[in-house]
Amino acid sequence: MQKVGFDSHIQNSDSMIKANKILELQVIADNQTRWNSTYLMLERALKLRVRIDSFIREHTDVGGYSLSAADVLSKEEWQTLQTIRDLMFPFWLLTLKLQGNAPGGSNGAVWEILPAMEVLINRFEDASKIHTPRKSKFINASINNALIKLRQYYHLLDDSPVYAASLVLNPSIKERYFENKWVGGQEEWTPKTKEDIQAFWTTDYKDKIVIESPSASTSPQERNPEFYIFEKYTYGQLAASNVHDEYDTYCTAPPLPREPPNLIQYWDGQAATSPSLLRMALDLLSIPAMSAECERVFSSSKILISDRRNRLKDDIIEANECLNYWYKKGYFVDYD
């Protein structure tokens, strides 16, 4: 079907368009560079089903944009398109969630990748039981191929502890995620995953940031023990008894009943008690789940570097992009 011919058909079908109240909708063609373009094409085609069927009927075996009888979509074929659309829906939905810039540590953060992958795998495993080879050989084969690719990428998450560690650093989830979700033969994954996170914490973050006790001083005179006998008496024994592993203490405490509105602000509030764990959380929660935000910066830079600004140096471009981003996020106070 040629899109130009279909557009012309739409313009000549005013009564039908008004009856369906979809005047503004046009067909969408998929492409190889746009995420979820096949889903969007099917979603729009299903909405325009009446108009598409009408177009095919009116242009079968006639001059101009002539179509053959083989181009007519049967009821079963429309149902197949609906099934494919339904199978692709979670990909589109999760893309919308993960392509964000995670302003508060959610909706585009790396901790959301592992559960997103498991959502897709579980959905397709359930779908494979519904769309059996006997019911639909083509659909079943497509589901199995998708599962092979999803599991391949899912197992690649084991190459880095960041995916699981960042998930644990959501205070409403913590390590209970593995215990609750990894069941039915997956229980053996939990101990190894916890060990990997613990090793990651111990090697890269544990005790890397130390808060000085109130008795510490930078004054040469006050380094003399005689000058801080009060602080030594008051805090000395307490400091010795309060030595703890920040990560173990965090995991031992019960998870929050719900996710904080802003994970970054939540962890900022833990600076006094868990400075090293705070650093780990800020490092991991700032990692984007997808490359979408980076591509937005590239697009913004392209607009900045016009033919009249082709001699800008990299430090000026970087400063401009940072200022532009910070201004849009409201990091600057406007006193005007």
matplotlib code that plots the C-alpha trace (Angstrom):
import matplotlib.pyplot as plt

x = [0.0, 1.4, 1.1, 0.5, -2.5, -3.9, -3.6, -5.5, -8.2, -8.5, -9.1, -12.0, -13.6, -14.9, -18.1, -16.3, -13.6, -16.1, -17.9, -14.8, -13.5, -9.9, -9.4, -5.9, -4.5, -2.4, -0.7, 2.8, 5.6, 8.2, 11.9, 15.2, 16.4, 13.4, 12.8, 9.5, 8.5, 7.0, 4.8, 3.7, 2.9, 0.7, -0.9, -1.9, -3.0, -5.3, -6.9, -7.3, -8.6, -11.9, -10.3, -7.5, -10.1, -12.1, -9.0, -8.1, -11.6, -11.8, -8.4, -8.5, -8.2, -8.6, -6.3, -3.9, -3.0, -4.2, -4.1, -4.7, -7.1, -4.1, -3.7, -7.1, -6.6, -8.8, -10.2, -7.6, -4.8, -6.1, -6.2, -2.6, -1.6, -3.4, -1.5, 1.8, 1.0, 0.0, 3.3, 5.3, 3.4, 5.7, 8.8, 7.2, 6.0, 9.4, 11.2, 9.2, 10.1, 13.8, 14.5, 14.0, 16.8, 16.1, 15.9, 15.3, 17.1, 14.1, 12.6, 15.8, 18.2, 20.4, 18.7, 15.5, 17.2, 17.3, 13.6, 12.7, 14.5, 12.7, 9.3, 9.9, 11.2, 8.2, 5.7, 7.1, 7.4, 3.7, 2.9, 4.7, 2.3, -0.7, 0.5, 1.6, 3.0, -0.3, -2.2, 0.2, 3.5, 4.7, 3.8, 5.3, 8.6, 8.8, 8.3, 11.0, 13.4, 12.7, 13.2, 16.6, 17.8, 16.3, 18.0, 21.3, 21.2, 19.9, 22.8, 25.2, 24.0, 26.2, 29.3, 28.9, 27.6, 26.3, 22.9, 22.1, 23.9, 22.0, 18.7, 19.6, 20.3, 16.6, 15.6, 12.1, 13.6, 17.0, 18.0, 14.5, 14.0, 16.2, 14.6, 11.0, 11.5, 14.2, 12.1, 11.2, 14.8, 16.4, 17.1, 20.7, 21.4, 20.8, 23.8, 26.2, 24.6, 24.8, 28.5, 29.3, 27.6, 29.4, 32.7, 32.0, 31.1, 34.2, 36.6, 35.4, 33.6, 33.8, 35.5, 36.6, 34.9, 35.4, 33.6, 35.9, 34.8, 33.8, 37.1, 39.2, 40.9, 43.0, 44.5, 48.1, 47.3, 44.2, 46.0, 47.3, 45.2, 44.9, 42.7, 40.0, 39.5, 35.8, 35.5, 37.6, 35.6, 32.2, 32.8, 35.8, 34.2, 31.1, 33.2, 34.9, 31.6, 29.8, 32.1, 29.9, 29.6, 27.4, 26.2, 25.3, 23.5, 21.5, 20.5, 19.6, 17.2, 13.6, 12.9, 10.8, 7.1, 7.3, 9.9, 11.0, 9.8, 13.4, 16.1, 18.9, 17.5, 16.9, 20.6, 21.7, 20.0, 22.1, 25.4, 26.0, 25.4, 26.5, 29.0, 30.7, 27.4, 26.1, 29.0, 28.2, 24.5, 25.2, 27.6, 25.3, 21.9, 23.4, 24.1, 21.5, 19.6, 19.7, 21.6, 18.6, 19.8, 23.3, 21.7, 19.6, 22.9, 24.3, 21.3, 21.5, 25.2, 24.3, 21.9, 24.6, 27.4, 25.9, 27.7, 28.3, 29.7, 32.0, 35.1, 33.8, 36.2, 35.3, 35.5, 33.0, 30.6, 30.8, 30.2, 27.3, 25.6, 26.0, 24.6, 21.7, 20.8, 21.1, 18.9, 16.2, 16.3, 15.8, 19.2, 19.6, 17.4, 15.9, 15.9, 14.2]
y = [0.0, 3.4, 6.0, 8.8, 7.1, 6.4, 10.0, 11.0, 8.5, 10.0, 13.4, 12.1, 10.3, 13.1, 11.4, 8.2, 10.3, 12.3, 9.1, 7.6, 10.9, 10.2, 13.1, 13.9, 10.3, 9.1, 5.8, 5.4, 3.5, 1.7, 2.2, 0.7, 3.7, 4.6, 2.6, 0.7, 2.0, -1.4, -1.2, 2.3, 1.3, -1.5, 0.6, 3.2, 0.6, -1.0, 2.3, 3.0, -0.5, 0.6, 3.2, 0.8, -1.9, 0.8, 2.0, -1.6, -2.4, 0.8, 0.3, -3.4, -4.1, -0.5, 2.0, 4.2, 2.8, -0.6, -3.4, -7.1, -9.3, -10.7, -7.3, -7.6, -8.3, -11.0, -11.0, -13.6, -11.4, -8.4, -10.6, -11.6, -8.0, -7.3, -10.2, -8.9, -5.4, -6.8, -8.7, -5.6, -3.3, -3.9, -3.0, 0.3, 0.9, 0.1, 2.2, 5.2, 4.5, 3.9, 6.7, 9.4, 11.4, 10.0, 13.5, 11.9, 8.6, 6.9, 6.7, 6.2, 5.0, 1.9, 0.1, -0.3, -2.4, -5.7, -5.7, -4.4, -7.3, -9.8, -8.2, -8.8, -12.4, -13.3, -11.8, -13.7, -17.0, -16.6, -15.8, -18.9, -21.0, -19.2, -19.1, -22.7, -24.1, -25.8, -22.5, -20.3, -21.6, -18.2, -16.4, -19.1, -19.1, -15.3, -15.5, -18.1, -16.0, -13.0, -15.1, -16.3, -12.7, -11.4, -14.2, -13.5, -9.9, -10.8, -13.0, -10.2, -8.3, -10.7, -9.2, -6.2, -6.0, -2.5, -3.6, -5.6, -3.3, -0.2, -2.1, -2.9, 0.8, 1.6, 1.7, 0.4, -2.8, -3.7, -7.4, -8.7, -8.3, -11.4, -13.4, -12.6, -12.6, -15.3, -18.4, -21.6, -22.8, -19.4, -19.3, -20.4, -17.0, -15.0, -16.0, -15.4, -12.0, -10.9, -11.9, -9.9, -6.8, -7.2, -7.6, -4.5, -2.5, -3.6, -3.1, 0.2, 2.1, 0.7, 3.3, 5.4, 8.4, 9.0, 11.7, 13.3, 13.0, 16.2, 16.0, 16.3, 19.6, 21.3, 23.8, 22.9, 24.2, 22.0, 18.9, 18.8, 16.3, 18.9, 21.1, 18.5, 16.6, 17.3, 15.9, 12.9, 12.1, 12.6, 11.1, 8.8, 5.7, 6.2, 6.4, 3.2, 1.4, 2.7, 1.1, -0.7, -1.7, 0.8, -1.6, -4.4, -1.9, -0.6, -4.1, -5.3, -2.4, -3.1, -1.6, 1.5, 0.9, 2.9, 4.4, 7.9, 10.6, 11.4, 8.8, 11.3, 13.5, 10.5, 9.5, 13.0, 12.8, 9.8, 11.6, 11.8, 8.1, 6.4, 8.7, 5.9, 4.2, 7.7, 8.0, 4.5, 5.4, 8.7, 7.0, 4.2, 6.1, 8.7, 6.1, 6.3, 3.2, 4.1, 6.3, 8.5, 11.3, 11.3, 11.5, 14.5, 16.3, 15.5, 17.0, 20.1, 20.5, 20.2, 23.1, 25.1, 24.6, 26.4, 27.6, 30.9, 29.1, 26.6, 27.7, 26.9, 24.9, 21.8, 23.5, 26.2, 23.7, 21.6, 24.7, 25.8, 22.4, 22.1, 25.6, 25.0, 21.7, 23.1, 26.1, 23.9, 21.8, 24.9, 24.7, 28.4, 30.9, 33.6, 36.8, 39.0]
z = [0.0, -0.9, 1.8, -0.8, -2.2, 1.2, 2.2, -0.8, 0.1, 3.6, 2.2, 0.1, 3.0, 5.1, 6.3, 7.4, 9.1, 11.1, 12.1, 13.5, 15.0, 13.8, 11.3, 12.5, 12.3, 9.4, 8.7, 10.1, 8.4, 10.4, 9.9, 11.2, 13.2, 15.4, 18.5, 18.6, 15.1, 14.2, 17.4, 16.6, 13.0, 14.1, 16.8, 14.3, 11.7, 14.1, 14.9, 11.2, 10.4, 9.0, 6.7, 5.6, 4.7, 2.8, 0.9, -0.1, -1.3, -3.4, -5.0, -5.8, -9.5, -10.6, -12.3, -10.5, -7.1, -8.1, -5.5, -5.9, -4.0, -2.1, -0.4, 1.3, 5.0, 6.4, 9.9, 11.0, 9.6, 11.6, 14.7, 14.1, 13.8, 17.1, 18.8, 17.5, 18.8, 22.2, 22.4, 21.5, 23.9, 27.0, 24.9, 24.1, 27.6, 29.2, 26.6, 27.7, 31.3, 30.8, 28.2, 30.8, 32.4, 35.9, 37.6, 41.0, 40.5, 38.8, 35.3, 33.4, 36.0, 35.8, 38.8, 36.7, 34.0, 35.8, 36.7, 33.3, 31.6, 34.0, 33.2, 29.4, 29.9, 32.2, 29.8, 26.8, 28.8, 29.6, 26.0, 24.7, 26.8, 25.2, 21.6, 21.2, 17.9, 17.3, 17.7, 15.8, 14.6, 13.3, 16.6, 18.7, 16.8, 17.0, 20.8, 21.2, 19.2, 21.3, 24.5, 23.2, 22.6, 25.9, 27.9, 26.1, 27.2, 30.6, 31.4, 30.3, 33.4, 35.4, 33.9, 36.3, 39.8, 39.1, 37.9, 41.0, 43.4, 42.2, 42.6, 46.2, 46.8, 46.3, 50.0, 49.3, 47.6, 49.0, 49.0, 49.4, 45.7, 45.0, 47.7, 46.5, 42.7, 42.1, 42.9, 41.0, 40.5, 40.6, 44.3, 43.7, 42.0, 45.2, 47.3, 44.4, 43.6, 47.3, 47.4, 44.3, 45.6, 49.0, 47.2, 45.0, 48.1, 50.1, 47.2, 45.8, 48.6, 52.1, 54.5, 51.6, 53.1, 56.8, 58.8, 61.4, 65.0, 66.9, 68.8, 65.6, 65.1, 62.5, 65.0, 66.1, 69.6, 69.9, 68.8, 72.3, 74.3, 77.1, 74.9, 74.1, 77.2, 77.1, 73.5, 74.4, 77.4, 75.6, 72.2, 72.5, 73.9, 71.7, 68.5, 69.4, 70.0, 66.9, 64.3, 61.8, 58.2, 56.4, 53.8, 56.3, 58.5, 55.5, 54.3, 57.9, 58.3, 57.0, 53.5, 53.3, 52.7, 49.5, 47.2, 48.2, 45.8, 45.1, 45.6, 45.3, 48.0, 50.2, 50.0, 50.5, 53.9, 54.8, 54.6, 58.4, 59.1, 55.8, 53.9, 52.0, 51.0, 50.0, 47.6, 46.1, 45.8, 44.0, 41.7, 40.7, 40.7, 38.3, 35.6, 32.8, 31.8, 28.1, 25.8, 25.1, 27.4, 25.8, 22.4, 23.5, 24.5, 21.1, 19.4, 21.6, 20.7, 17.0, 17.4, 19.3, 16.7, 13.7, 10.6, 12.5, 15.6, 13.9, 15.9, 19.3, 21.4, 23.4, 26.8, 25.7, 24.2, 27.4, 29.6, 27.5, 27.5, 31.3, 31.9, 29.5, 31.2, 34.8, 33.8, 32.4, 35.6, 37.8, 39.5, 39.2, 41.1, 39.0, 41.1, 38.4]

ax = plt.figure().add_subplot(projection="3d")
ax.plot(x, y, z, "-o")
ax.set_aspect("equal")
plt.show()
